[in-house]
Amino acid sequence: VSPRRRMLNVSRSVWKQANVASDLWEKLTARCVDRHRHMERTLERLLQIQAAMEELAVALEQAEGVRDAWEPVGDLFIDSLQDHIDATK
């Protein structure tokens, strides 16, 4: 095989490999973009969940405060029992 022919073969081989690498690079960047979008959506959902959990924590704290303010049943007068039941509801 002549040197010129060998050079053409090597050139074709490099060109083919460059095309394959270019295709793979495009696929990789597309997957990275998709993964980035997915992560952004996931982060958005996590932030929404965190906000909801913070609201629930405040509501729970308020409910526990109300519960802690209840008088023990044994300390209630029988005449005011219905008032306490209504207030509890």
ZIVENMO-V619621 format. One record per backbone hydrogen bond with DSSP energy under -1.0 kcal/mol. CO is the residue of the C=O (numbers start at 1). NH is the residue of the N-H. E is the energy in kcal/mol with one decimal. If there is no record, write none. Layout:
co=CO nh=NH e=E
co=CO nh=NH e=E
This chain:
co=2 nh=6 e=-2.6
co=3 nh=7 e=-2.4
co=4 nh=8 e=-2.1
co=5 nh=9 e=-2.4
co=6 nh=10 e=-2.5
co=7 nh=11 e=-2.5
co=8 nh=12 e=-2.6
co=9 nh=13 e=-2.4
co=10 nh=14 e=-2.7
co=11 nh=15 e=-2.4
co=12 nh=16 e=-2.7
co=13 nh=17 e=-2.4
co=14 nh=18 e=-2.4
co=15 nh=19 e=-2.1
co=16 nh=20 e=-2.5
co=17 nh=21 e=-2.7
co=18 nh=22 e=-2.4
co=19 nh=23 e=-2.5
co=20 nh=24 e=-2.6
co=21 nh=25 e=-2.4
co=22 nh=26 e=-2.2
co=23 nh=27 e=-2.3
co=24 nh=28 e=-2.5
co=25 nh=29 e=-2.7
co=26 nh=30 e=-2.2
co=27 nh=31 e=-2.3
co=28 nh=32 e=-2.4
co=29 nh=33 e=-2.3
co=30 nh=34 e=-2.3
co=31 nh=35 e=-2.7
co=32 nh=36 e=-2.5
co=33 nh=37 e=-2.4
co=34 nh=38 e=-2.4
co=35 nh=39 e=-2.5
co=36 nh=40 e=-2.3
co=37 nh=41 e=-2.5
co=38 nh=42 e=-2.5
co=39 nh=43 e=-2.7
co=40 nh=44 e=-2.3
co=41 nh=45 e=-2.3
co=42 nh=46 e=-2.6
co=43 nh=47 e=-2.4
co=44 nh=48 e=-1.9
co=45 nh=49 e=-2.6
co=46 nh=50 e=-2.6
co=47 nh=51 e=-2.2
co=48 nh=52 e=-2.4
co=49 nh=53 e=-2.6
co=50 nh=54 e=-2.2
co=51 nh=55 e=-2.1
co=52 nh=56 e=-2.4
co=53 nh=57 e=-2.3
co=54 nh=58 e=-2.0
co=55 nh=59 e=-2.4
co=56 nh=60 e=-2.9
co=57 nh=61 e=-2.4
co=58 nh=62 e=-2.3
co=59 nh=63 e=-2.4
co=60 nh=64 e=-2.8
co=61 nh=65 e=-2.0
co=62 nh=66 e=-2.1
co=63 nh=67 e=-2.6
co=64 nh=68 e=-2.6
co=65 nh=69 e=-1.1
co=67 nh=70 e=-1.3
co=72 nh=75 e=-1.6
co=73 nh=76 e=-1.3
co=80 nh=84 e=-2.0
co=81 nh=85 e=-2.3
co=82 nh=86 e=-2.6
co=83 nh=87 e=-2.4
co=84 nh=88 e=-2.2
co=85 nh=89 e=-2.1
